[in-house]
Every structure is written in structure tokens, then in C-alpha cells.
Amino acid sequence: MDHRAENAPSRTISPPAPITAWWLGRTLYRDAWDLQHRLVAARVADSIGDQLLLLEHEPVLTLGRHSDPAHVLASPADLSARGIELIETERGGEVTYHGPGQLTAYAIIRLADRGLLVRPLVRALEAALAETCAAFGVEAGPRDGYPGCWCGGGSRKIGAIGVRIEHGVSYHGIALNVTVRLPDFDLIDACGLPGVESTSIGRESGWESGPTIQSVARAASAFAPALAAVLGAPLAGNLPPAADPTVARAVLEEILMTRSSAVVGVR
């Protein structure tokens, strides 16, 4: 009888690390962009774990790194009159509108630690978007060849995806139309598709109203656990309605300051 297997030391399989979610409420785009860069640097240094930022923005247009500015239909003067900034970013994807009533989620994830490549990450984000819509009674899903989330068999776009990977860590993420002002999408060819119809959870569910932070908070509370479940990860952090955005931001900034100081000290 071979006793080698019996005498071999047992190996403990570590449980998957959690993803920590932060509800930050209304946040200016450039502020959230800067926060993402700092979180990515900390994640690359392994001084923090994976993070998920949940928020909504003031009206803004963002361009992906390879997007065509011709898909911005509004003139610079029109955008200026509306107080809408046009920002070139490093993410993938085409031009996107962000504004009140839209959930934006930024996933800072070290892909190798979860056995992910870029395409499976995008599929996970699409699945979480669809699950969030389903939580509101809205049927939605992916459309072949067009990343994001769609209703009506791929005829109406309800969610967009654009990510960036640096040193193996993802950032940027998704935008889900909850109670956003849909006429604002007339400023652009959404996702670079002329004539595409944008829709929202509010319109699809029949309770369409003006933008509310409460509706975005509800969507955030559905999206975070949906994404964690798809990735097979525990979810940490506080979600609405219990989460306080001001407290969450203060705690997050303290963590970044403390961990960054520790890394400097080690060097």
C-alpha cells in the first residue's frame, strides 16, 4: 500500500478575496477619475484589495482612447451653454454620456488574482448589468459584437461598458441608465452607433420620472452583489441605504493615505 498520499502535507485552499464596494453618491467626473488612478496605483502595489466604486456624475461627455470625436453631435458652444465638459480618457469604447440618474461603477480589479482576462471581465460586467435590470423587472442582456447591455432584442441600449487595464489592474467600468434624462443622449451617437436608441430602467419598467439619486442608489445595491456573485467573490463594504457617501469617501481617502505611507516606508 502506498502511504505517500496519506503522509503528504495537506494544502489549504484560500477563499477568494473580497471586493470592497463604496457608495460615493454624486461625484464630479474628474474627481472620480483621479480617485481611480490612485486606487489603481495602490492595487498594483498590492497595498489594497479589489475595489468597486458606485456613484453618479454631473452631466459630462467622455471619449475613449480610440473614439471618433465626430460622434459628438453637439457643438462646443452648445456643450458650453449646457455646462457639459467633453473629456478625453484612456478607457476603451466610444463616446459616452454620464449624468444624474445614471449608475456609474468603476471596478478596480487585479485580473490575474481572479483568473480573469479582459473578455471574461467584460462578460462579467454585462451579466451584472443584466441582473441589475432584472431586479427592477426589466429584461436586458448582451448583444453580439457590441459590448454593453441591451433591451428589445438588442434594439435599445440601457448600459455601456468601457474598461482600461494597466499593469494587470482594471479600472473604468459601466454606466447603467436608471432614471437618466434620455434626451441628453441626443448630444452624441451613443457608443459610436448613429441612430441607436438609448433607454433606461425607468422607461422600460413604466415608472419613468426625472433623475433621482435614490433610484441610482437602489441600482447600486443590486449591481454590486450581482458583480461579486458573477466573479465568485465575497462582497465587503456598505451599500445604500445604510451607506453614507461622505463617510465612505473619508474612509477611502484615509486607507489610501495610510497604505501609501506604508509602501513608502518599506522602500
N, C-alpha and C positions, 0 to 999 in steps of 0.2 A: 504493500500500500504506500502511495506517495504522500508523505506528510508535509511536503514543501508548501502547499497551499494553506494548510492549517497553521503552519508556523510563520507564514508571511505576515508582516505588519499590516494592519488594516489602514486604509486610506479614507480620510473623512472628506466627503464632497461638500464644499462650501455652498451655502444657499446663495441665490442670486442677490446682488447688492440692490438696495432700493433706489428708486428715482424720487427725488425730493421736489414736490410741487410748491410753487409760490404764486399766490393770487395778488397781483400788484395793482389791480384796478386801472384807472385811466392813466396812461403814461405816454409822454411825448416820444415820438419815434427815435429821435437822435439819442435821447436818454437811454432807452431800452437797447439801442444798438451798441452804445458804449458799454452798458452793463454786460451784454452778451460777450463782447470782446474780452472783458476782464474775467468773466466766468470761463471762457474757453482757455485762456492762459492758465488759470488755476487748475482746470481739469487736465490739461496737457501735463502740468507739473505734478499731477496726482495729489494735489493738496485738498481737493474736494471730490465728491462723487458726482454722479449724473444729476442734472437739474432740469426742471421744466418750468418755464416762466409763462404765466397765464395773465392776459391783460387785454385792454383795448386802447386804440390810439385816437388822437385828434386826426382830422382829415389830412391825408398825405398820400402822394403817389410815389412808389418805389420802382426802380428799374433793376432787373437782373443784370449780371455782368455781360451777357451777350444779347440783351434785349434790343429791339429796334425802337428808337425814340419816335418813329413815325406812328407807332400805335398809341401815342398820347394825342388825343384828338383836340383837346383844349389848347388854346394859345397861352403863351406865358403871361400875357396880360389878364386873361380870364382866370388863370390859376391864382395870380397875384391878388386879383379883386376878391376872390373867394378865400384868400388866406391859406391856400394849399401849396405846400412845398413839393418840388419834384427832386427826389434823392436817388443818386446812382449808388447801388450797393454791390457787394461781392457775391450775393446769392445766385443760385440758378433760377431759371424761369424768366417769364416776360414781365411786362408792366403790371402792377397790382395796385389796387386802391385799398387803403385802410381808413377806417373811421369809426365813430361811435356806433354801437350796436353790432359790432363785429368782434368775435373772439379771435385773438391772435395768440398763438402758442409757440414758444421758442424752445426747442429740445436740444440741450447741451449734453450729448451722449458720446462716450468713448466706445466706438463701434466694436473694436476687437474684443473688449471685455464681455460683450454680449453676443459674440459670434456673428456680427452683422456686417453686411456690405451695404453700399448705398441703395441699391434697388430694393432689397428687403426692408430697409428703413422707410423708404417711400411707401412701400406696400403697407407697412405697419401704420403709418400716419393716415393713409387712405382708409384703412379698416377702422381706425379710431374715429375718424370723421364720420363714417357711415354709422357706427354705433351711437355716436352722439346725436345724429339726426334721428335715428330710430328711437332714442329715448324721448324725443318730442313727437313721436308718431309720424315722422317723415321718412319715406323710403328714398334712399340715395346710395350711390356706390361709385366705383371707379369706371372710367371709360378708356378702352384700349387706345394706347398711343397718346393720351392726354392726361398727365398726372393731375390729381385733384379729386374732387367729389362732385357727382352729377345727379340730377333728378330727371325724371321723364325719359328714362332710357338713354341718357347722355345728351339730352337736348338743352338742359338748363344747368348752369354751373352754380353750385352753392358753396364750394370750398376750394381754396387754392393751396398749392404746396410749392415751396422753393427753399432748398437747403444748400448749405455750404459745408465742406469738410476740410478742416485744417489740422494737420498732424494727427489724423485719425479721430478727431472730435467733430461732431456735427454741431451746427447752430443754424439760426433762422428756423423756419418750420411751416406752420399752417395759418390760414386765415379762413374762418368759418362765418358766413353771413347769418346772423341771428335775427336782429331787428334793424339792420343797417338800412340807410336811405338808398334804395336801389337806383333812383335817378342819378346818383353820383357816379355810377358806373358808365354813364354816357360820356364821361370825360375821357374814356380810354377804349381801346379794343381789349377787353378783359383777357389776360393771359396771351395776348397777341393773336386773338382769333376774331377777325372782323365779323360783326353781326351776332356774336354769341350772346345769348340771353343770360343775365345774372338773376339769381333768385335767392330767397332766404328762408330760414325756418319759419319765420312769421308768415310769409306769403304762402308757403306750401301747406302750412298747418291751418290756415284760415283765421289766425288771430293777429294778423298784421297790424302793427301800430308803429309809432315813432320809435327811434332808438332809445333803449333803456339799458343802464348798467346792470340792472337786476337780471335782465334776460341773458346778458353776456356771462354774468356770474353763474347762472344756472347751467349754461352750456359748459363753462369751465369745470364745474363739479361733475359733469358727465364725461368730458373729454379726458381728463387726467387719469381716472381709473380705467377707462377704456384702453388708452395707450399702454398703461402699465400692464394690463392683462394680456394684450397682444404680444408684448415683449417678454412676458413671463417674469415680471419684476414686481416686488412689493412696492407699494406707494407710501411715501412719507410726506410730511408737511401738513399744512392746513388749507382746506378748501372752503369756499363760501358755503353757507352764510357765516360760519364761525370765524373765518379768516379776516384779519384787519390789514388792508394793503399797506398802511403807513408802518405798522409794526413789522410786517413781513419784510418790507424794504430795509428797515433799520437793522433787523437781524441779519439779513443777507449781506448788507454792507459790513457789518461787524465781523461776520465769518470771513469775508474776503480780505479784510484788513488783517485779521488775526492769522489766517493761513498764509497770506503773502509774507507777513513778517517772519513767520516760522521758516518758510522756504529760504528767505534771505539770510536768516540766522544760521541755517545749516550750511550754506555756501561759505 
